[in-house]
Amino acid sequence: MSVTIKQIAELANVSRGTVDKVLNNRPGVKAETRDKILLIAKELNYHPNFLGKALVQSRNPIKIGIILTPEYNPFIHDILTGIRNAESEFFPFGIDITVKMPLSLEPTEQISILHEFELEGVNGIALFPIDDIMIKNKINQLIRNNIAILTCNSKIEGTNEFCFIGQNHYKGGRTAAGLLIKLLPAGGDVGIIISSFSLSCHQDRSRGFKDKIADAKFPIRILDIQENQDRKEDAFKITLEYCNHHPSLSGIYVTGGGIGGVGHALELLDLNSKVKVICHDLTPDSRVLLENGCIDFVIGQNPEQQGYQLVKTLFEYLVKKNITSDNVEIPISIITQDSL
C-alpha cells in the first residue's frame, strides 16, 4: 500500500503544505523539520503519484530539446531508438520532446539550434557539445536563464551542465590500442581516422590510443591522423591514401563513424587480411565487416541505452525534481566476430 503526503504530514506532525515543500525541494522549511520529513518518506518508501500530475502537465507540457550529430552516422539512429523508447514511456507525464540533427559538426550550426530551442521555450536540453568557446558561452547563458542542460557522449570543460552521460573515451582509446598491440606482436605502422577534432570524445580516444602505445613502449608508429566528420566517403578516401602512400601500413584505428568506407577501400585493394582494423560502435556496417573478418574488434557503448538515459535523466530532473550532479558513465564493451 502506497503512502500519501497526508499520512507523512500526520506522522511528522506538520501540515501537508510543509511536506509538499520538502518533497519538491522548495525553501521555507527548517532544516530539522526537512530532515525529519525526508527520513519518514524514505522509511515508508514514498513515491509521488505522477499520474495524478499528468493531467495538469499535459496542458502545459515539459519541453525537452535534444541535439544529436548528423544523421548519416548510423550510431545516431541507435541513440534515436533509445530516445523514442523513453518518449513512449514518459509521454503520459507531460513530456514534449523535439530532436534536431545538424547537417554538419560546425559550431555555428549547433549555436543556431540552441537559439531555436531557447526561443521555443524549452525547459531542458540534451546535446553532443562541440568543443568551442562560443558553444560553451551559449550553454552557460542558457543555464543562467534556468534551462537545464545535460551534455552527452562528448564532455567539454568550462560548462555548468547538471549531468554528463557518456563513456570514458580516453579509456576507450587505450583499450583500442591494447587490442591492436595484441594483433600486431611485431609492431607496425598505423593510421588514425578521427571523426572530428572539435568533439572532445574523439580527441580523448585519439589521446588514449597514443598514450597507451607510448606507455607500452611498443614498436607501433602512428603515421597520421585525418578527420572524416563521420562520413563514409571521406573514410574511403583517407584509407586509400594511407594504403597508397604507406605500403607498410599494418593497422587502422577509427574513432567514430564511416567504417564502411574503410572496409570498401581495403576490399578494393585486397588488403582485408593484411591491415588490422579497430573501430567504435556496432552499426550495420561494422557488424558486416566484423562478420567477414575485415574488422578485428569493435569498442561498444550501448547507444540505445544512452538515448533512453538522456530522456530519463531530464525527466527526473525537471519533473521529479531529482536534483543530482552525478554523471552516468557508460561501460566499455569489446565486441568480436564470435561475440556477435
Phi, psi and chi 1 to 4 in degrees:
 res  aa     phi    psi   chi1   chi2   chi3   chi4
   1 MET       -  129.9 -179.0  177.0  174.7      -
   2 SER   -81.4  148.1   60.4      -      -      -
   3 VAL   -90.7  149.4   67.0      -      -      -
   4 THR  -109.6  166.5   65.6      -      -      -
   5 ILE   -61.5  -38.3  -73.0 -179.9      -      -
   6 LYS   -60.1  -43.1 -179.9 -178.3  177.5 -178.0
   7 GLN   -66.8  -40.3  -69.5  170.1  -37.4      -
   8 ILE   -62.6  -41.3  -66.4  174.3      -      -
   9 ALA   -61.1  -42.8      -      -      -      -
  10 GLU   -64.8  -42.5  -69.4  172.6   -8.7      -
  11 LEU   -69.0  -32.8  -68.2  170.6      -      -
  12 ALA   -88.1   -7.2      -      -      -      -
  13 ASN    60.2   44.9 -163.1   25.0      -      -
  14 VAL  -134.7  177.2  -62.9      -      -      -
  15 SER   -80.8  160.8   69.0      -      -      -
  16 ARG   -63.4  -34.1  -69.8  174.6   63.0 -179.5
  17 GLY   -62.0  -37.9      -      -      -      -
  18 THR   -66.3  -42.3  -60.6      -      -      -
  19 VAL   -63.5  -41.7  175.1      -      -      -
  20 ASP   -61.2  -41.1 -174.9   69.8      -      -
  21 LYS   -61.0  -44.7  -76.4 -177.7  179.7  179.3
  22 VAL   -66.5  -47.0  171.7      -      -      -
  23 LEU   -69.4  -20.8  -64.6  179.9      -      -
  24 ASN  -105.3   14.5  -73.3  -73.5      -      -
  25 ASN    57.2   42.1 -159.6   32.6      -      -
  26 ARG  -103.8  153.4  -67.9 -164.0  -69.3  -93.0
  27 PRO   -75.3  176.3   27.9  -34.8      -      -
  28 GLY   101.2   13.5      -      -      -      -
  29 VAL  -127.9  134.9 -178.9      -      -      -
  30 LYS   -60.6  147.5  -67.7 -179.8 -179.5  178.5
  31 ALA   -59.2  -40.1      -      -      -      -
  32 GLU   -64.3  -42.0 -178.4 -180.0   -9.2      -
  33 THR   -68.1  -41.9  -57.5      -      -      -
  34 ARG   -57.8  -47.9 -179.1 -180.0  -64.9  -84.8
  35 ASP   -61.5  -39.4  -68.6  -16.5      -      -
  36 LYS   -63.7  -44.5 -179.0 -180.0  179.6 -178.4
  37 ILE   -65.7  -43.9  -69.0  169.7      -      -
  38 LEU   -63.2  -37.3  -70.9  174.4      -      -
  39 LEU   -66.4  -44.2 -179.7   59.9      -      -
  40 ILE   -62.3  -44.7  -68.4  172.0      -      -
  41 ALA   -61.5  -40.6      -      -      -      -
  42 LYS   -66.9  -45.6 -179.6 -179.9  178.6 -178.7
  43 GLU   -64.3  -31.9  -70.9  -63.6  -35.4      -
  44 LEU   -93.2    5.1  -63.2  178.3      -      -
  45 ASN    56.6   49.6 -164.0   27.9      -      -
  46 TYR   -71.2  134.0  168.8   75.0      -      -
  47 HIS  -130.8  129.3  -65.0  -72.5      -      -
  48 PRO   -62.5  150.2  -18.5   30.0      -      -
  49 ASN   -87.2   85.8 -180.0   11.8      -      -
  50 PHE   -71.1  -24.8  -71.4  109.0      -      -
  51 LEU   -63.7  -32.0  -74.4  173.5      -      -
  52 GLY   -67.6  -29.1      -      -      -      -
  53 LYS   -85.4  -14.5  -64.1 -178.4  179.1 -179.0
  54 ALA   -61.7  -38.9      -      -      -      -
  55 LEU   -61.9  -38.9  -70.9  175.0      -      -
  56 VAL   -68.9  -45.7  176.0      -      -      -
  57 GLN   -71.7  -24.9  -70.9 -177.5  -17.8      -
  58 SER   -66.5  -24.5   64.2      -      -      -
  59 ARG   -79.9  -25.4  -59.0 -172.3 -166.3  103.4
  60 ASN  -139.4   73.4 -173.5   23.9      -      -
  61 PRO   -65.3  154.1   24.7  -33.7      -      -
  62 ILE   -74.7  122.1  -62.8  -70.4      -      -
  63 LYS   -96.6  126.7  -66.7 -176.5  177.8 -179.8
  64 ILE  -121.9  131.1  -69.3  174.9      -      -
  65 GLY  -110.3  137.1      -      -      -      -
  66 ILE  -126.7  128.6  -60.7  177.0      -      -
  67 ILE  -113.3  117.1  -54.9  175.3      -      -
  68 LEU  -101.7 -166.7  -57.0  178.1      -      -
  69 THR   -99.9  175.4   55.8      -      -      -
  70 PRO   -53.5  143.6  -30.1   38.0      -      -
  71 GLU   -71.8  -11.1   64.4  177.8  -21.0      -
  72 TYR   -71.5   -9.3   54.0   71.4      -      -
  73 ASN   -86.4  114.0 -175.6   -7.1      -      -
  74 PRO   -57.6  -26.7  -22.1   32.7      -      -
  75 PHE   -55.8  -37.2  167.5   75.3      -      -
  76 ILE   -65.6  -31.3  -67.3  -55.5      -      -
  77 HIS   -68.0  -32.2  -65.1  -82.4      -      -
  78 ASP   -70.7  -39.6  -70.4  -25.5      -      -
  79 ILE   -58.1  -44.7  -69.9  -92.4      -      -
  80 LEU   -64.0  -36.1 -166.0   57.0      -      -
  81 THR   -59.9  -44.6  -62.9      -      -      -
  82 GLY   -63.0  -39.6      -      -      -      -
  83 ILE   -62.4  -45.4  -69.4  171.3      -      -
  84 ARG   -66.9  -35.3  -64.2  -48.8 -179.4 -159.4
  85 ASN   -62.5  -44.1  -70.8  -18.5      -      -
  86 ALA   -67.1  -38.1      -      -      -      -
  87 GLU   -59.4  -42.6 -176.2  177.3   29.4      -
  88 SER   -63.3  -38.6  -61.8      -      -      -
  89 GLU   -71.0  -40.7  179.4  176.3  -24.9      -
  90 PHE   -99.0   -1.8  -62.7  115.7      -      -
  91 PHE   -55.4  -40.2  177.0   77.1      -      -
  92 PRO   -61.1  -17.5  -23.7   35.1      -      -
  93 PHE   -92.5   11.6  -58.2  103.6      -      -
  94 GLY    83.3   47.0      -      -      -      -
  95 ILE  -110.4  128.7  -64.7  -71.0      -      -
  96 ASP  -118.8  112.2 -179.2   12.5      -      -
  97 ILE  -109.7  130.8  -61.3  173.4      -      -
  98 THR  -120.3  125.7  -59.2      -      -      -
  99 VAL  -110.3  131.3  178.2      -      -      -
 100 LYS  -126.7  136.7  -63.3 -169.5  177.9 -176.1
 101 MET  -120.4  117.7  -70.1  175.3  -82.5      -
 102 PRO   -68.7  168.4   27.2  -34.7      -      -
 103 LEU   -86.8  -17.7  -61.9  175.0      -      -
 104 SER  -146.4 -179.2   68.7      -      -      -
 105 LEU  -107.0   36.4  -66.6  173.0      -      -
 106 GLU   -88.7  134.9  -66.1  -60.5  -36.7      -
 107 PRO   -56.0  -38.9  -24.1   32.9      -      -
 108 THR   -62.1  -35.5   51.2      -      -      -
 109 GLU   -69.7  -40.1 -171.6  175.8    5.0      -
 110 GLN   -66.3  -39.7 -169.9  167.8   95.2      -
 111 ILE   -61.9  -40.6  -72.5  174.9      -      -
 112 SER   -60.1  -42.5  176.5      -      -      -
 113 ILE   -67.4  -41.5  -63.5  174.1      -      -
 114 LEU   -58.3  -41.8  -73.4  169.2      -      -
 115 HIS   -64.8  -39.6 -175.5   62.9      -      -
 116 GLU   -60.7  -46.0  -72.7  174.3   17.4      -
 117 PHE   -61.4  -40.3  -81.4  148.2      -      -
 118 GLU   -60.5  -44.4 -175.5  179.1   18.5      -
 119 LEU   -67.2  -29.6  -67.3  177.6      -      -
 120 GLU   -78.5   -5.6  -68.2  167.6    9.0      -
 121 GLY    75.0   36.8      -      -      -      -
 122 VAL   -67.8  152.4  -60.6      -      -      -
 123 ASN   -91.4  -26.0  -56.2   97.6      -      -
 124 GLY  -153.2  153.3      -      -      -      -
 125 ILE  -135.0  135.8  -63.1  173.0      -      -
 126 ALA  -114.8  134.1      -      -      -      -
 127 LEU  -149.5  155.4   76.1  156.6      -      -
 128 PHE   -87.9   97.0  -75.0   48.7      -      -
 129 PRO   -76.7  135.9   30.4  -34.6      -      -
 130 ILE   -80.5  136.4  -65.0  171.6      -      -
 131 ASP   -77.5   86.5 -165.1    0.1      -      -
 132 ASP  -147.3  141.6 -179.8   88.8      -      -
 133 ILE   -61.5  -34.4 -173.1   61.7      -      -
 134 MET   -66.9  -37.7  -66.3 -172.5  -62.5      -
 135 ILE   -65.1  -45.4  -62.1  -70.0      -      -
 136 LYS   -58.5  -46.3  -65.0  177.7 -175.0  179.8
 137 ASN   -62.7  -40.5  -69.5  -19.5      -      -
 138 LYS   -66.6  -42.8 -175.7   62.1  179.3  178.4
 139 ILE   -59.1  -47.7  -72.8  173.6      -      -
 140 ASN   -66.8  -32.1  -72.6  -30.9      -      -
 141 GLN   -66.8  -40.3  176.5 -108.8  -50.8      -
 142 LEU   -64.9  -39.3  -66.6  172.4      -      -
 143 ILE   -63.9  -41.4  -67.5  170.3      -      -
 144 ARG   -62.8  -26.0  -70.7 -167.0  -63.5  -89.7
 145 ASN   -91.2   18.9  -69.3  -16.9      -      -
 146 ASN    66.8   30.9  -63.1  -44.2      -      -
 147 ILE   -99.9  122.0  -63.8  175.9      -      -
 148 ALA   -70.0  129.2      -      -      -      -
 149 ILE  -117.0  129.4  -60.1  -68.7      -      -
 150 LEU  -122.3  126.2  179.0  156.7      -      -
 151 THR  -100.9  150.1   57.7      -      -      -
 152 CYS  -141.4  151.9   55.3      -      -      -
 153 ASN    67.5  -47.9 -160.7  -92.2      -      -
 154 SER  -124.2  108.8 -170.2      -      -      -
 155 LYS   -87.0  139.9 -169.8  171.8  178.9   59.8
 156 ILE  -125.9  150.4   58.5  173.6      -      -
 157 GLU   -89.6  151.1  -58.7  -62.1  -30.9      -
 158 GLY    95.3   10.3      -      -      -      -
 159 THR  -119.9  160.2   54.8      -      -      -
 160 ASN  -114.3   38.0  -61.1  -47.4      -      -
 161 GLU   -61.4  153.5   69.0  -88.3   26.8      -
 162 PHE   -80.8  -16.5   77.1   89.7      -      -
 163 CYS  -161.0  149.6 -178.8      -      -      -
 164 PHE  -123.0  133.6  168.7   74.8      -      -
 165 ILE  -119.3  121.7  -64.4  174.2      -      -
 166 GLY   167.7  178.6      -      -      -      -
 167 GLN   -86.9  159.6 -156.7  167.9   67.3      -
 168 ASN   -81.0   96.0 -175.9  -38.8      -      -
 169 HIS   -72.1  -25.5  -62.5  -68.4      -      -
 170 TYR   -62.8  -44.0  179.5   78.8      -      -
 171 LYS   -61.8  -38.4  -75.9 -176.9 -176.3  177.7
 172 GLY   -60.9  -42.1      -      -      -      -
 173 GLY   -65.5  -41.2      -      -      -      -
 174 ARG   -64.5  -38.8  -70.0 -171.6   67.3   94.3
 175 THR   -61.2  -44.4  -58.8      -      -      -
 176 ALA   -60.8  -42.8      -      -      -      -
 177 ALA   -65.1  -40.7      -      -      -      -
 178 GLY   -61.2  -39.3      -      -      -      -
 179 LEU   -67.9  -39.2  -67.0  170.0      -      -
 180 LEU   -67.5  -35.9 -166.7   63.2      -      -
 181 ILE   -58.6  -39.8  -73.0  172.2      -      -
 182 LYS   -69.7  -31.8  -64.8 -178.5 -176.7  -60.1
 183 LEU   -75.1  -25.8  -69.6  170.4      -      -
 184 LEU  -122.2   70.9  -59.8  174.2      -      -
 185 PRO   -60.0  -23.6   21.3  -32.7      -      -
 186 ALA   -95.9    2.9      -      -      -      -
 187 GLY    84.4 -170.1      -      -      -      -
 188 GLY   153.9 -179.5      -      -      -      -
 189 ASP   -96.8  136.0  -67.4  -19.5      -      -
 190 VAL  -131.8  140.1  173.1      -      -      -
 191 GLY  -110.4  144.7      -      -      -      -
 192 ILE  -112.0  134.2  -63.3  176.8      -      -
 193 ILE  -112.8  111.5  -60.6  176.6      -      -
 194 ILE  -100.4  139.4 -171.6  171.1      -      -
 195 SER   -62.6  -53.3  169.4      -      -      -
 196 SER  -155.9  136.0  171.3      -      -      -
 197 PHE   -76.6   -6.9  -70.4  110.5      -      -
 198 SER   -99.5   -4.2  -61.4      -      -      -
 199 LEU  -107.7  123.3  -72.3  173.3      -      -
 200 SER   -63.2  -29.6   68.5      -      -      -
 201 CYS   -60.5  -38.8   58.2      -      -      -
 202 HIS   -78.4  -32.6  -62.7  -70.0      -      -
 203 GLN   -61.8  -43.5  -64.5  172.3    8.2      -
 204 ASP   -65.7  -41.0  -70.9  -14.2      -      -
 205 ARG   -62.7  -45.5  -74.2  172.7  179.4  171.1
 206 SER   -62.7  -42.7  176.6      -      -      -
 207 ARG   -66.2  -42.7 -177.2  166.6   53.5   87.5
 208 GLY   -62.6  -39.9      -      -      -      -
 209 PHE   -61.2  -49.6 -174.3   86.1      -      -
 210 LYS   -66.3  -40.5  -69.0 -174.7  -69.5 -176.0
 211 ASP   -65.1  -40.1  -75.6   -3.9      -      -
 212 LYS   -62.9  -43.4  172.6   64.8  177.0  180.0
 213 ILE   -64.5  -41.0  -70.3  171.9      -      -
 214 ALA   -67.1  -42.6      -      -      -      -
 215 ASP   -64.7  -35.8  -67.2  -15.3      -      -
 216 ALA   -77.7  -10.6      -      -      -      -
 217 LYS    50.5   45.5  -64.4 -178.7  171.6   53.9
 218 PHE  -100.7  144.2 -159.8   75.8      -      -
 219 PRO   -75.9   55.2   29.7  -36.3      -      -
 220 ILE  -107.7  128.0  -75.5 -179.1      -      -
 221 ARG  -109.5  123.6 -176.7  168.1   65.4  108.9
 222 ILE   -84.9  116.5  -64.1  173.2      -      -
 223 LEU   -77.2  -43.7  -60.6  169.2      -      -
 224 ASP  -167.1  160.8 -164.7    7.9      -      -
 225 ILE  -127.8  117.4  -56.8  175.5      -      -
 226 GLN  -122.9  146.4  -67.9 -160.6   42.1      -
 227 GLU   -94.6  137.6 -177.4 -176.7   73.5      -
 228 ASN  -122.5   -2.3   76.4  -37.6      -      -
 229 GLN    56.1   30.7  -66.5  -92.2  -50.9      -
 230 ASP    69.2    7.8  -73.8  -28.9      -      -
 231 ARG   -86.3  131.5  -66.2 -171.8 -179.2   94.1
 232 LYS   -63.7  -41.5 -170.3 -176.3  -62.2 -172.0
 233 GLU   -67.3  -34.0   59.3  -88.4   24.2      -
 234 ASP   -70.1  -38.9  -72.3   -3.2      -      -
 235 ALA   -63.8  -37.5      -      -      -      -
 236 PHE   -60.6  -48.4  176.1   78.6      -      -
 237 LYS   -64.0  -44.9  175.9  175.4  173.0  -71.5
 238 ILE   -63.5  -41.5  -68.2  167.7      -      -
 239 THR   -62.7  -42.9  -57.6      -      -      -
 240 LEU   -61.0  -42.7  -71.9  179.4      -      -
 241 GLU   -62.7  -44.5  -69.8  174.9   -8.5      -
 242 TYR   -58.1  -47.6  -81.2  160.1      -      -
 243 CYS   -69.0  -38.9  -66.3      -      -      -
 244 ASN   -72.0  -38.2  -68.7  -25.9      -      -
 245 HIS   -86.7  -20.0  -62.3  160.5      -      -
 246 HIS  -132.5   81.9  -54.2  -76.7      -      -
 247 PRO   -57.6  -20.1  -22.3   33.4      -      -
 248 SER   -86.1    4.6   61.4      -      -      -
 249 LEU   -53.2  126.8 -174.8   74.0      -      -
 250 SER  -112.8  -20.7  -59.3      -      -      -
 251 GLY  -157.3  157.6      -      -      -      -
 252 ILE  -134.5  133.8  -65.6  176.6      -      -
 253 TYR  -115.7  122.7  171.6   47.4      -      -
 254 VAL  -110.9  117.8 -175.4      -      -      -
 255 THR   -81.0  -17.5   73.7      -      -      -
 256 GLY  -144.7 -135.6      -      -      -      -
 257 GLY   -83.2  176.0      -      -      -      -
 258 GLY    93.1   13.1      -      -      -      -
 259 ILE   -62.2  -26.9 -173.0   62.3      -      -
 260 GLY   -60.0  -35.5      -      -      -      -
 261 GLY   -65.9  -36.6      -      -      -      -
 262 VAL   -63.1  -46.1  175.5      -      -      -
 263 GLY   -61.4  -41.7      -      -      -      -
 264 HIS   -65.2  -39.0  -67.5  157.7      -      -
 265 ALA   -66.7  -44.4      -      -      -      -
 266 LEU   -67.2  -35.5  -67.0  178.1      -      -
 267 GLU   -67.2  -40.3 -176.6  178.8    4.2      -
 268 LEU   -60.6  -38.1  177.8   66.7      -      -
 269 LEU   -93.1    3.4  -60.5  174.6      -      -
 270 ASP    56.1   45.6 -163.8   23.4      -      -
 271 LEU  -116.1   15.9  -68.0  174.0      -      -
 272 ASN   -54.0  -42.7  -73.0    8.2      -      -
 273 SER   -86.2  -20.3   58.8      -      -      -
 274 LYS   -84.2  -44.7  177.9 -171.3  174.0 -174.0
 275 VAL   -92.6  120.8  178.0      -      -      -
 276 LYS   -81.8  138.2  -55.3  -59.7 -179.6 -177.6
 277 VAL  -130.4  132.7 -179.7      -      -      -
 278 ILE  -128.3  134.2  -64.5  177.0      -      -
 279 CYS  -139.0  179.0   70.5      -      -      -
 280 HIS  -111.9  147.0  -70.5 -101.4      -      -
 281 ASP    78.6  123.5  -57.3  -37.4      -      -
 282 LEU   -84.0  102.4 -170.2   62.6      -      -
 283 THR  -115.0  172.5   64.2      -      -      -
 284 PRO   -54.3  -40.4  -30.6   37.0      -      -
 285 ASP   -67.7  -47.1  -79.4  -14.2      -      -
 286 SER   -68.5  -31.0   61.7      -      -      -
 287 ARG   -63.1  -47.7  175.2 -178.6  -72.9  -87.0
 288 VAL   -61.6  -44.2  168.6      -      -      -
 289 LEU   -69.0  -30.5  -66.3  171.9      -      -
 290 LEU   -69.9  -40.7 -163.1   57.3      -      -
 291 GLU   -65.2  -37.1  -73.6  173.6  -17.4      -
 292 ASN   -91.3    3.6   66.7   26.4      -      -
 293 GLY    87.6    3.8      -      -      -      -
 294 CYS   -72.7  -35.4 -177.2      -      -      -
 295 ILE  -102.8  142.2  -68.0  177.5      -      -
 296 ASP   -95.5  -40.6  -62.6  -82.8      -      -
 297 PHE  -143.8  147.3  -66.7  104.3      -      -
 298 VAL  -121.1  130.7  174.2      -      -      -
 299 ILE   -91.9  116.3  -49.4  -63.9      -      -
 300 GLY   -99.7  159.3      -      -      -      -
 301 GLN  -145.5   22.2   56.7  174.4  -36.4      -
 302 ASN    48.5   66.3 -160.4  -20.5      -      -
 303 PRO   -62.5  -33.5   21.6  -32.5      -      -
 304 GLU   -62.6  -41.4 -166.9  169.1  -42.0      -
 305 GLN   -66.4  -36.5  178.0   60.1   27.2      -
 306 GLN   -62.0  -44.5  -77.3 -169.3   61.2      -
 307 GLY   -60.8  -43.2      -      -      -      -
 308 TYR   -61.7  -42.8  175.9   87.9      -      -
 309 GLN   -65.6  -32.1 -165.4   70.3   41.7      -
 310 LEU   -57.3  -50.6  -59.5 -175.8      -      -
 311 VAL   -69.0  -44.1  178.1      -      -      -
 312 LYS   -59.4  -44.1  178.7  177.5 -177.0  -70.9
 313 THR   -67.9  -41.8  -56.3      -      -      -
 314 LEU   -66.1  -38.4  -83.1  167.7      -      -
 315 PHE   -59.4  -48.8  166.4   78.5      -      -
 316 GLU   -65.3  -33.2  -68.4 -179.2  -18.7      -
 317 TYR   -74.7  -44.2 -172.4   86.7      -      -
 318 LEU   -87.6  -34.7  -65.8  167.6      -      -
 319 VAL  -100.9  -49.0  179.2      -      -      -
 320 LYS   -83.0   -7.2  -66.2  177.6   67.4  175.7
 321 LYS    59.0   33.7  -52.0  -60.0 -179.0 -174.8
 322 ASN   -84.7   88.1 -177.1   11.9      -      -
 323 ILE   -81.4  111.6  -48.2  -60.2      -      -
 324 THR  -140.0  148.3  177.1      -      -      -
 325 SER  -110.0   10.0   59.6      -      -      -
 326 ASP   -69.5  136.1  -68.1  -19.4      -      -
 327 ASN   -85.9  154.9  -66.1  -27.4      -      -
 328 VAL  -111.9  108.1  179.3      -      -      -
 329 GLU   -92.0  126.1 -177.0  170.3  -27.2      -
 330 ILE   -86.6  125.6  -55.3  -62.2      -      -
 331 PRO   -63.0  153.5  -18.4   30.4      -      -
 332 ILE   -86.5  133.3  -67.1  170.1      -      -
 333 SER  -123.0  146.1   60.9      -      -      -
 334 ILE  -111.8  118.9  -60.2  172.8      -      -
 335 ILE  -110.4  130.6  -55.1  161.7      -      -
 336 THR  -118.6  174.0   68.5      -      -      -
 337 GLN   -58.1  -40.4 -173.9 -177.4   62.9      -
 338 ASP   -74.5  -31.6  -66.1  -36.1      -      -
 339 SER   -77.6  -11.9   69.7      -      -      -
 340 LEU   -60.0      -  -75.4  175.3      -      -
